[in-house]
Amino acid sequence: MQHRIIVLGGGYTGAIAAGRLAKRLRREDVAITLVNAEPDFVERVRMHQLATGQDLRPRPFSEMFAGTGVELRLAKVTRVDVDRKTVTVSDADANGADVAAPGSGAEELAYDTLVYALGSGWNSQAVPGAAEHAYEIAGRPGALRLRERLTRLDAGQTVVVVGGGLTGLECATEIAEARPDLHVSVVTGGGLGDWLSPKGREHLRKVLGTLGITVHEHATVTGVEAERVLTADGTAVPAAVTVWTTGFAVHPIAKATSLEVTGTGQIVVDGTMRSVSHPDVYAIGDAAMAMGPGNKPLRMSCASGTPAAWQAADAIAARLTGGKLPNAPIRYFNQCISLGRKEGLIQYVTADDRAVRAVLTGWPAAVYKELVCKGAAWGVANPTLGLPTRRRRVTRQPAAADSAVKASA
C-alpha cells in the first residue's frame, strides 16, 4: 500500500514541499496530494504589483506538476482531524470559493503524513472598521479588489497604507510610482524602517520623499472609517482608500484541532518542522512556530518558508526511507525590499535577522529583488528539476538518526 502524503496549501511552502517529496521518493511507494483552493500558483510577494495594474504570468498547478506524480485536489480545507488522520475538504471554483452548499459536497481524505501549509491572511479584526473599510493584498482576491478600486480613484485623492513593514513599504511605493497623481501616505506604529541600518533608513526616506509619500510615524491606528484612519492621539488621516498591511493572522483550522499550537494558532514544531504533539504532522511557512538562530521564532516570510519546506520534505523522506535526517539550521542573509520598479533596498542581516551596516540600494537592488522573486517562482514551477537526486524506496521505518534525536530531546 502506498504511503499517503497530503500537503495542505499551494503557496510557496506547500508547492515546494510537494515537489521536493516527489523528487525524493519513488512514485510506486507514495501517493502525494496537494490540496489548494485555487488552480494556479500565486506569487504572493508580487501582490502589490497586481494591485497596481500589472499582469502576472499564469502558473497553473496542472502544468507545474504534470508528470511529477503529485495529484492536485482543487478544494477548500474545512476541517483537520489529527487524531483520526483525516482532512475534510469541499470543492472550490477557480477563484477558491466554495461551490457546494454548507454541509454538502464534503469529502474526507485520509493521510499517513500531513504537511500543513495553509499560511496566513490579513488580520481583518485588528481594529474596528478594518474588515468593513480597508483593503488588503495578502492574496490574489484582495489584490484584485484593490486594483479595481484604484482604477476608480480621481487625481488628488488619498491612499493610506497602514503598516510600515516590508509589505506596507512595497505597497505604498508601488502605488505612488504607478499613480503619481494620487497622495499616498504610510501610517506606522514605530519609526520608519527602524529595524534597518542607518544607511538603509536614509535610503528609504530618500525614496519615499522622491515619490512624494507622506509618513506618519509612531502612530497607533485605533479605527478605520469609510474616508479616514483614526490614530490613538486623536489624529484623523484622510483616506479615500485604506490598505491594511500590518500583521497577519494564520489560518484558524489548526487551532480547532488537538495539535499543540501557540496563542495565535501557529503549530509548534521541532527543528525538522514536525509537530511536537503529533509526529505524523509537519507544519511549514506562516502556519508554523519554528525557532531559528538565537532561539528566536522565524518570522512570517518567504525567506523562512522556503528553507522550512526543504527541511520538512527532506525529514519526511529520511524518516520514510531510513535515511539521515537533515541538519541545516535555517538562517537569514538579507531582507529584500522593492521600492517600485526602479528602486530597491537590500538590507544584509545576521543569521538571526538583525541588520548590519551593509546595504545595496538603487537599481541594482531592484534587479536583485526581481531575480530573487523570479528564482523563487522558478523553484516552485519546476519542482523536480535542479540537482539530481536518487528517489529512494519507502521502508516505513524511522531514520536511524531519528531515534538519536528523540533520545537527546
C-alpha positions as CSV (number, residue, x, y, z in Angstrom):
1,M,0.0,0.0,0.0
2,Q,1.3,3.5,-0.9
3,H,2.2,5.9,1.9
4,R,-0.4,8.7,1.7
5,I,1.1,12.2,2.0
6,I,-1.3,15.2,1.9
7,V,0.0,18.7,1.6
8,L,-2.5,21.4,2.5
9,G,-1.9,24.7,0.8
10,G,-0.3,25.6,-2.6
11,G,1.7,28.7,-1.6
12,Y,5.5,28.8,-1.8
13,T,6.0,26.4,1.1
14,G,3.3,23.8,0.2
15,A,4.2,23.7,-3.5
16,I,7.9,23.4,-2.8
17,A,7.4,20.7,-0.2
18,A,5.1,18.6,-2.6
19,G,7.6,18.9,-5.4
20,R,10.6,18.1,-3.3
21,L,8.8,15.0,-1.9
22,A,8.1,13.8,-5.4
23,K,11.8,14.3,-6.2
24,R,12.9,12.3,-3.1
25,L,10.5,9.3,-3.1
26,R,9.6,6.6,-5.6
27,R,6.2,7.1,-7.1
28,E,5.1,3.5,-6.6
29,D,5.7,3.9,-2.9
30,V,3.9,7.2,-2.2
31,A,0.7,9.0,-3.1
32,I,1.3,12.8,-2.8
33,T,-1.8,15.0,-2.9
34,L,-1.6,18.8,-3.0
35,V,-4.9,20.4,-1.8
36,N,-5.4,24.0,-2.8
37,A,-8.4,26.2,-3.2
38,E,-7.1,27.9,-6.4
39,P,-5.9,26.2,-9.6
40,D,-2.9,28.5,-10.1
41,F,0.2,29.2,-8.0
42,V,0.0,32.8,-6.7
43,E,3.2,34.8,-6.3
44,R,2.2,36.4,-3.0
45,V,5.3,38.6,-3.0
46,R,4.0,40.3,-6.1
47,M,0.5,41.2,-4.9
48,H,1.4,44.9,-4.7
49,Q,2.3,44.7,-8.4
50,L,-1.0,43.0,-9.2
51,A,-2.9,45.7,-7.2
52,T,-1.4,48.5,-9.3
53,G,-2.4,47.0,-12.7
54,Q,0.5,44.8,-13.6
55,D,-0.4,41.4,-15.0
56,L,1.4,38.4,-13.6
57,R,2.3,35.3,-15.5
58,P,-0.2,32.5,-15.0
59,R,1.3,29.4,-13.4
60,P,-1.3,26.6,-13.4
61,F,-0.6,23.8,-11.0
62,S,-1.8,21.3,-13.6
63,E,1.2,22.3,-15.7
64,M,3.7,22.7,-12.9
65,F,3.1,19.2,-11.5
66,A,2.5,17.4,-14.8
67,G,4.4,14.2,-14.8
68,T,5.7,14.5,-11.3
69,G,3.3,12.1,-9.6
70,V,1.8,14.9,-7.5
71,E,-2.0,14.9,-7.6
72,L,-3.8,18.3,-7.4
73,R,-7.0,18.4,-5.5
74,L,-8.8,21.7,-6.1
75,A,-10.7,22.1,-2.9
76,K,-11.1,24.2,0.2
77,V,-9.9,22.7,3.5
78,T,-12.7,22.9,6.1
79,R,-11.5,20.6,8.9
80,V,-8.5,18.6,10.0
81,D,-8.8,15.7,12.4
82,V,-5.3,14.8,13.5
83,D,-6.5,12.0,15.8
84,R,-8.4,10.2,13.0
85,K,-5.8,11.4,10.5
86,T,-8.3,12.8,8.0
87,V,-8.8,16.1,6.2
88,T,-12.3,17.3,5.2
89,V,-12.5,19.3,2.0
90,S,-15.2,20.9,-0.1
91,D,-15.0,21.6,-3.8
92,A,-13.9,25.1,-4.9
93,D,-14.2,27.1,-8.1
94,A,-11.4,28.7,-10.0
95,N,-11.4,31.7,-7.5
96,G,-11.1,29.4,-4.5
97,A,-14.7,29.9,-3.4
98,D,-17.0,27.0,-2.2
99,V,-19.2,25.6,-4.9
100,A,-21.3,23.4,-2.6
101,A,-23.8,24.5,0.0
102,P,-22.6,24.4,3.6
103,G,-22.6,20.8,4.9
104,S,-22.9,19.3,1.4
105,G,-20.3,18.1,-1.0
106,A,-17.8,17.5,1.7
107,E,-15.2,14.7,1.3
108,E,-12.8,13.1,3.8
109,L,-9.2,12.5,2.7
110,A,-7.1,10.1,4.8
111,Y,-3.4,10.6,5.2
112,D,-0.4,8.8,6.7
113,T,1.7,12.0,6.7
114,L,0.3,15.5,6.7
115,V,2.1,18.7,5.6
116,Y,0.2,21.7,6.9
117,A,1.0,24.8,4.8
118,L,-2.2,26.8,4.9
119,G,-0.3,30.0,5.6
120,S,-1.9,33.3,6.7
121,G,-4.1,36.1,5.7
122,W,-4.6,39.7,6.7
123,N,-5.7,40.4,10.3
124,S,-9.1,41.9,9.5
125,Q,-10.1,42.1,13.2
126,A,-7.1,44.2,14.2
127,V,-9.1,47.4,14.8
128,P,-12.7,48.4,14.5
129,G,-13.7,49.1,10.9
130,A,-10.8,47.4,9.2
131,A,-12.9,44.5,7.9
132,E,-15.6,46.8,6.6
133,H,-13.5,49.6,5.1
134,A,-9.9,48.5,4.5
135,Y,-8.4,46.7,1.5
136,E,-5.7,44.0,1.7
137,I,-3.1,42.4,-0.5
138,A,-2.4,39.1,1.4
139,G,-3.8,37.2,-1.6
140,R,-5.0,37.5,-5.2
141,P,-8.7,38.2,-4.5
142,G,-7.8,41.1,-2.2
143,A,-5.2,42.5,-4.6
144,L,-7.7,42.4,-7.5
145,R,-10.3,44.1,-5.3
146,L,-7.8,46.9,-4.5
147,R,-6.8,47.1,-8.2
148,E,-10.3,47.7,-9.2
149,R,-10.8,50.4,-6.6
150,L,-7.6,52.2,-7.5
151,T,-8.7,52.5,-11.1
152,R,-11.7,54.4,-10.0
153,L,-9.8,57.0,-7.9
154,D,-9.6,60.5,-9.3
155,A,-6.4,62.5,-9.3
156,G,-5.6,64.1,-6.0
157,Q,-7.3,61.5,-3.8
158,T,-5.5,59.9,-0.9
159,V,-4.4,56.3,-0.3
160,V,-3.3,55.5,3.2
161,V,-1.2,52.3,3.7
162,V,-1.4,51.2,7.3
163,G,1.8,49.4,8.3
164,G,5.5,50.3,7.8
165,G,6.9,46.8,7.4
166,L,8.1,45.2,4.2
167,T,4.6,44.6,2.7
168,G,3.5,48.2,3.5
169,L,6.6,49.8,2.1
170,E,6.4,47.8,-1.1
171,C,2.7,48.5,-1.5
172,A,3.0,52.3,-0.8
173,T,5.9,52.8,-3.2
174,E,4.3,50.7,-5.9
175,I,1.1,52.7,-5.8
176,A,3.0,56.1,-5.6
177,E,5.1,55.1,-8.6
178,A,2.1,53.8,-10.7
179,R,-0.2,56.7,-9.7
180,P,1.8,59.8,-9.2
181,D,-1.4,61.8,-9.4
182,L,-2.5,60.3,-6.0
183,H,-1.5,61.3,-2.5
184,V,0.0,58.3,-0.8
185,S,0.6,58.1,3.0
186,V,2.1,55.5,5.3
187,V,1.0,55.1,8.9
188,T,3.4,53.1,11.0
189,G,3.4,52.3,14.7
190,G,7.1,52.8,15.0
191,G,9.8,54.8,13.3
192,L,10.1,54.5,9.6
193,G,12.4,51.5,8.9
194,D,13.5,51.4,12.5
195,W,14.8,47.8,12.1
196,L,17.1,48.8,9.2
197,S,20.7,50.0,9.4
198,P,21.3,53.8,9.4
199,K,22.2,53.7,5.7
200,G,19.1,51.6,4.9
201,R,16.8,54.1,6.8
202,E,18.4,57.0,5.0
203,H,17.8,55.5,1.6
204,L,14.3,54.5,2.5
205,R,13.4,58.1,3.4
206,K,15.1,59.4,0.3
207,V,13.0,57.1,-2.0
208,L,9.7,57.9,-0.2
209,G,10.5,61.6,-0.3
210,T,11.1,61.4,-4.1
211,L,7.8,59.6,-4.6
212,G,6.0,62.2,-2.5
213,I,4.9,59.7,0.2
214,T,3.8,61.2,3.5
215,V,4.8,59.2,6.6
216,H,3.0,59.3,9.9
217,E,5.4,57.7,12.4
218,H,4.8,56.4,15.9
219,A,1.1,56.5,15.2
220,T,-1.1,53.7,16.6
221,V,-4.2,53.1,14.4
222,T,-7.4,52.7,16.5
223,G,-10.0,52.6,13.8
224,V,-10.8,52.7,10.1
225,E,-13.7,54.6,8.7
226,A,-15.0,55.0,5.2
227,E,-12.9,58.0,4.4
228,R,-10.3,58.3,7.2
229,V,-8.0,56.4,9.5
230,L,-8.1,57.2,13.2
231,T,-5.0,57.1,15.5
232,A,-4.5,57.0,19.3
233,D,-3.5,60.6,19.6
234,G,-6.8,61.8,18.0
235,T,-5.5,62.4,14.5
236,A,-7.8,61.6,11.6
237,V,-5.8,60.8,8.4
238,P,-8.0,61.4,5.3
239,A,-8.2,58.2,3.2
240,A,-10.2,57.6,0.1
241,V,-8.7,54.1,0.2
242,T,-7.1,52.4,3.2
243,V,-4.8,49.5,2.6
244,W,-4.2,47.3,5.7
245,T,-0.7,45.6,5.7
246,T,0.2,45.4,9.4
247,G,0.2,41.9,10.8
248,F,-1.0,38.6,9.5
249,A,-3.4,36.0,11.1
250,V,-2.8,32.3,10.5
251,H,-5.5,30.1,9.1
252,P,-7.8,29.2,12.0
253,I,-8.2,25.4,11.3
254,A,-5.1,24.3,13.3
255,K,-6.4,26.0,16.4
256,A,-9.5,23.8,16.2
257,T,-7.5,20.6,16.4
258,S,-5.7,18.8,19.2
259,L,-2.3,19.9,17.8
260,E,-0.1,21.9,20.1
261,V,-0.4,25.5,18.9
262,T,0.6,28.9,20.1
263,G,-1.9,31.5,21.3
264,T,-2.0,32.9,17.7
265,G,-2.8,29.4,16.3
266,Q,0.7,28.5,14.9
267,I,1.6,24.9,15.1
268,V,4.6,24.3,17.4
269,V,7.3,22.3,15.6
270,D,10.8,20.9,16.2
271,G,13.9,21.5,14.1
272,T,12.6,19.2,11.3
273,M,9.3,21.1,11.1
274,R,7.4,18.1,12.7
275,S,4.6,18.8,15.2
276,V,5.8,18.3,18.8
277,S,2.5,16.8,19.7
278,H,1.6,14.7,16.5
279,P,4.7,13.1,14.8
280,D,2.8,12.4,11.6
281,V,2.1,16.1,11.1
282,Y,4.5,18.7,9.7
283,A,3.9,22.4,9.6
284,I,5.7,24.9,7.4
285,G,5.6,28.6,6.5
286,D,3.5,31.1,8.3
287,A,1.5,28.3,9.9
288,A,4.5,27.0,11.9
289,M,6.1,28.2,15.1
290,A,9.7,27.3,14.5
291,M,12.8,28.5,16.3
292,G,15.7,29.9,14.4
293,P,19.2,31.2,15.3
294,G,19.4,32.8,18.7
295,N,16.3,30.8,19.7
296,K,14.2,33.4,18.1
297,P,11.0,32.5,16.2
298,L,11.3,32.5,12.5
299,R,9.4,35.5,11.0
300,M,6.5,35.0,8.6
301,S,8.2,35.3,5.2
302,C,9.2,33.5,2.1
303,A,12.7,33.7,3.4
304,S,11.7,31.5,6.3
305,G,9.1,29.3,4.5
306,T,11.2,28.1,1.6
307,P,14.0,26.5,3.7
308,A,11.4,25.2,6.1
309,A,9.7,23.4,3.2
310,W,13.0,21.9,2.2
311,Q,13.7,20.8,5.8
312,A,10.3,19.2,6.2
313,A,10.3,17.4,2.8
314,D,13.8,16.0,3.5
315,A,12.9,15.0,7.0
316,I,9.8,13.1,5.8
317,A,11.8,11.4,3.1
318,A,14.5,10.4,5.6
319,R,12.1,9.0,8.1
320,L,10.3,7.0,5.5
321,T,13.4,5.6,3.8
322,G,15.7,5.1,6.8
323,G,18.0,7.9,5.6
324,K,19.8,10.6,7.5
325,L,17.8,13.4,9.0
326,P,18.6,16.9,7.6
327,N,20.6,19.1,9.9
328,A,20.7,22.5,8.2
329,P,19.7,25.3,10.6
330,I,17.5,27.9,9.0
331,R,19.2,31.3,9.0
332,Y,18.8,34.7,7.3
333,F,21.1,36.6,4.9
334,N,19.2,39.7,3.8
335,Q,15.9,41.4,3.6
336,C,14.8,42.3,0.1
337,I,12.5,45.3,-0.4
338,S,11.2,46.5,-3.7
339,L,10.5,50.3,-3.8
340,G,8.7,50.5,-7.0
341,R,10.0,49.0,-10.3
342,K,13.2,51.2,-10.4
343,E,14.3,51.3,-6.8
344,G,15.0,48.8,-4.1
345,L,16.8,48.1,-0.8
346,I,18.7,45.0,0.2
347,Q,19.4,45.1,3.9
348,Y,22.0,42.5,4.8
349,V,21.4,40.9,8.2
350,T,22.9,38.5,10.8
351,A,21.8,34.9,11.0
352,D,19.1,35.9,13.5
353,D,17.8,38.7,11.2
354,R,19.5,41.8,12.8
355,A,20.6,44.5,10.4
356,V,24.3,45.0,9.7
357,R,25.8,48.1,8.2
358,A,26.0,46.8,4.6
359,V,23.1,47.6,2.2
360,L,22.5,47.5,-1.5
361,T,20.4,50.3,-2.9
362,G,19.1,51.8,-6.1
363,W,18.5,50.0,-9.4
364,P,21.0,47.2,-8.5
365,A,18.8,46.4,-5.5
366,A,15.7,46.5,-7.7
367,V,17.3,44.0,-10.1
368,Y,18.5,41.8,-7.1
369,K,15.0,41.7,-5.7
370,E,13.5,40.8,-9.1
371,L,15.9,38.0,-9.5
372,V,15.0,36.7,-6.0
373,C,11.3,36.7,-6.9
374,K,11.9,35.0,-10.3
375,G,14.1,32.4,-8.6
376,A,11.5,31.6,-6.0
377,A,8.8,31.2,-8.7
378,W,11.1,29.1,-10.9
379,G,11.7,26.8,-8.0
380,V,8.0,26.2,-7.5
381,A,7.3,25.9,-11.2
382,N,10.0,23.3,-11.7
383,P,9.5,21.1,-8.7
384,T,11.6,18.1,-9.7
385,L,14.4,20.0,-11.6
386,G,17.7,21.1,-10.1
387,L,20.4,19.0,-8.6
388,P,19.9,15.3,-9.4
389,T,18.6,13.2,-6.6
390,R,18.0,9.5,-6.5
391,R,14.5,8.6,-5.5
392,R,14.5,6.2,-2.6
393,R,12.3,3.3,-1.6
394,V,9.9,3.8,1.3
395,T,10.7,1.3,4.1
396,R,8.3,2.9,6.6
397,Q,11.0,2.6,9.2
398,P,12.1,5.7,11.1
399,A,15.5,7.0,10.2
400,A,18.3,5.7,12.5
401,A,19.2,9.3,13.3
402,D,15.6,10.0,14.4
403,S,16.0,7.8,17.5
404,A,19.1,9.7,18.4
405,V,17.2,13.0,18.1
406,K,14.4,11.7,20.4
407,A,16.9,10.4,22.9
408,S,18.7,13.8,23.1
409,A,15.5,15.8,23.2
